[in-house]
Amino acid sequence: MGIFQPFRAIGYITSSVPFSVQRLGTETFVTVSVGKSWQIYNCAKLNLVLVGPQLPKKIRALASYRDYTFAAYGNSIGIFKRAHQVATWNSHNAKVNSLLLFGEHILSVDTDGNIFMWAFKGIDQNLAPIGQISLEEKFSPSCIMHPDTYLNKVLIGSQEGSLQLWNISTKTKIFEFKGWKSSISCFVSSPALDVVAIGCTDGKIHVHNLRYDEEIVTFTHSSRGAVTALSFSTDGQPLLASGGSSGVISIWNLEKRRLQSVIREAHDCSVTSLHFFANEPVLMSASADNSVKMWIFDTSDGDPRLLRFRSGHSAPPLCIRFYANGRHILSAGQDRAFRLFSVIQDQQSRELSQRHVSKRAKKLRLKFTDSLKQNSQLRSVSAVLKHAFKSEIRERDWCNVVTCHMDTAQAYVWRLQNFVLGEHILTPSPEHQTPIRACAISACGNFAVIGTAGGWIERFNLQSGISRGSYVDMLEKRSCAHDGEVVGVVCDSTNTLMISAGYNGDIKVWDFKGRELKSRWDVGCAVVKIVYHRSNGLLATVADDLVIRLYDVVAQRLVRKFEGHGDRITDACFSEDGKWLLSSSMDGTLRIWDVILARQIDAIDVGVSITALSLSPNMDVLATTHVDQNGIYLWVNQAMFSGASAADSYGSGKDILSIKLPSVSSIEVSSKDDIDCDVKPIVSNSQFQDTTTCVSHLDQQIPDLVTLSLLPKSQWQGLINLDVIKARNKPIEPPKKPEKVPFFLPSIPSLSGEILFKASEPTNEDKGIQTTDELEKSRRKPDNLASQFLQFLHSSAEMNNFLGFTDYLKSLSLSTLDMEFRMLQIIDDDDDAQEAEKRPELYSIELLLDYFIQEISCRNNYEFIQALVRLFLKIHGETIRRQSKIQEKARKLLEVHCRVWQRLDGLLQSGRCKLTFLSNSQF
């Protein structure tokens, strides 16, 4: 078992597969594909409603009908009811490209030209198709559609440019349209009868009448590329929306037969789907750039405006950092976007605004012209973000994030309180206009330090954006900090030191305020990255020789050296407590190094090169990004959620565990054809032993630990006030006897509610001869142990392990617990004290005292056991006073309780005194 286990992937909105829209009641839902899984959004606010399970292969087509979702992956089609897969269709011998909802049937088209017809009503009884059509060899289907009012007929488009109209019921071809000598990429039926719009790969849109085989009008995209999506408006406006492979959405006026408006920057990639909502001026679009957008036509000039959207990275992110105590992740990458992702709620994820150039020009009182777009004060962030540094101290005061970008000589500041780009652009000295390679923010949040490719290091004030001096080494040939490229700058926790690293391997320590060089040392090879932990003062350097070196900055000496990566190290980070160092590599491995033990404690191989990683401040979640993956993958720290806290339980250190990347959904579907929904997870004996070992190991690690039961406060406090609760809930009227009492088999009364039938009594011949010990034991035990409470108690006492008995007590209600304790009461003990000692109830009371002594000694479930002891003494206090045999155990219980409480009370009083002293102190 590794330290980090897959949790889930975030940042995936949609893929290149067209979405499926359906209306249920007054709400509209859209089903989108995200790789090997699918998601359902409510179109009212585009909030996530449902996530499907993980499939063996990538989804190629989608269809939906009420609670059912149909997903084609590979040669198979999965049928899902809500989020559970109920069946799989496997009759295709080639990859399925298209799915069409056709009444109560589904039509599937594969790459070989075979069309299968499936009935999804009564899926459990029949998994075979009810019909099949084989198309001609020279006809390669590209899309399929059902024209409105055409009964049992579908229209099929081909890559050769022709169209065919088929009758599905008779399996005959009715008519073939010659086409326009260009591959057909999409078509859609119009509100007018017999009219369809056909999009071709040459960029033309043909509005065609099927009945008369006549072309009504032809539109041509101004941008190059194919027409990839079409949709007609149904709210009364004669509009046709078309999307192209360049990401442009064009709106055509059918009455005037001309272009009405163009949304040029609608998407960054090809538009995969367009859909006008029924009787609404709202258009929804999806693209391969990982975004879904909704546009509304409510302006005076008829142009659409963006209503709402959900988007993620359209290109793989290269830099990620946790923010806001681990609740959010800052990410940026090759798509030139700076985003904030929420780990808890996907709706809070957003892109940081870079502000419109014209608005910034007006605010700066500059005339907006095309030439001013190149002005450094107005330029938006158009380069790939390479490095980011954040500080949460000054979030409410001024900009608290600094970013440097690839081949850009300026650093940009961001204000996360408003999620916008800051007013100031940090530009180094004009004499050293080279791209910025590194940036850092001081511990106080007032200053930013940037390093350039020319070896120049300069300090800026974040509030004003004014330069506050540069760091210059007089021993260098040039007047700069390093002879070569600056690969990293960091500041300590007290604003005393600033550490910088050059690509040539020189590490320099500067006085932060005086900007004077204090010390330097050489690593011995080229350095590509440095990571600094402010609490313990350790500096980790990543070199070209695939070795990670740890230096004590104060002592200026090498303290640790980690080797093991087989390819270029891409990123590294310290844990919040400084005990772990995590590193990633292009070989697809993630390694965890123990700084104290100076060895590797875990390594996993995910199969995909890791480009960046970040560990949350709470050390519970690890985020990674990978090559050719647009999402952010989250891993959970098993040590935070289980009892295994020692390094020995993670693995053998040098062994590399192969683990798959986290999926969008935590549910995975087996690749087998038959899916058994009744399979239950089985915990192996070895896993149970491992868990027991981990728990016992935890007890040995912290012997004085006092644990709580994690029960609701009302459950254990109700035991104390049970009399008040009973008086409040006392029935007003007595229970009435039913008129017709049904016949019942003779059963044993039980408090658990389960029906226990009386067993036939054994005859005298079947009774064996019992020994004296057995007679004494049976005499002291209650007859047949009818109560499950007593069965758990006696069996736990025999094994000297009350763990199961405690779990059973936690599951009981307050009234049941009270009744079980009262069933052990000795009421007639005044008659004969000697006879009372032989009562089986007295033996059970002794076992309960033993149970309390052991649990309080172990300090487990402390508040729950205290409530049980109070209820026990309230009921059996008089019995303990009268019976001298159990008084000794009661005294032992008192001694154990006093010893544990005195230590706990001392710790509480100590913490209270310190808190009172600090709160009254004047700083």
ZICORBEL-V417399 format. One record per helix or strand of 3 or more residues. SS is the DSSP state (alpha for helix, beta for strand). FROM is the first residue (numbers start at 1). LEN is the number of residues. If there is no record, write none. Layout:
ss=(SS;SS)
from=(FROM;FROM)
len=(LEN;LEN)
This chain:
ss=(beta;beta;beta;beta;beta;beta;beta;beta;beta;beta;beta;beta;beta;beta;beta;beta;beta;beta;beta;beta;beta;beta;beta;beta;beta;beta;beta;beta;beta;beta;beta;beta;alpha;alpha;alpha;beta;beta;beta;beta;alpha;beta;beta;beta;beta;beta;beta;beta;beta;beta;beta;beta;beta;beta;beta;beta;beta;beta;beta;beta;alpha;alpha;alpha;alpha;alpha;alpha;alpha;alpha;alpha;alpha;alpha;alpha;alpha;alpha)
from=(4;20;27;37;47;59;68;76;84;96;105;114;131;141;153;163;172;184;195;204;214;227;239;249;258;271;282;291;305;317;328;338;346;357;370;385;401;410;420;430;436;447;457;467;486;497;506;517;527;538;547;557;569;580;589;599;610;621;632;638;647;685;713;722;772;783;788;803;814;833;840;862;887)
len=(7;5;8;6;5;7;6;6;6;7;6;6;4;5;6;5;6;6;6;6;7;6;6;5;6;6;6;6;7;7;6;5;3;7;5;6;5;6;8;3;6;6;5;5;6;6;6;6;7;6;6;7;6;6;6;7;6;6;6;4;3;17;5;7;9;3;12;9;9;5;19;21;34)
